[in-house]
Amino acid sequence: MVRLGPSASNRQPWRIIRQDNLWHFYLQRSPGYQKRKLVKLYTTADLQRIDMGIAMCHFDLTLREQGTDGRWVVEDPGIAAGQEPLEYTSTWVG
């Protein structure tokens, strides 16, 4: 359901890493996105953070609909080391 949710400029900046019953949510910012003229002119909000919230909401609501209990925590596991810079957001614990 996360992939079906809306995203500003259709960029889907979220990345999810599964580790057993933990789902770690990361933000992968699009290079130069905030510097684009139209985005800068018409936007005061961090749209990529809003996209993260939408993805997290869709994830949570889908699991609850399926009867799966869980909760959100903010405990960076430090596992997203790679070529792409990722910003840790939160973890869903099921």
Secondary structure, 3 states (H helix, E strand, C coil): CCCCCCCHHHCCCEEEEEECCEEEEEECCCCCHHHCHHHHHHCCCCHHHHHHHHHHHHHHHHHHHCCCCCEEECCCCCCCCCCCCCEEEEEEEC
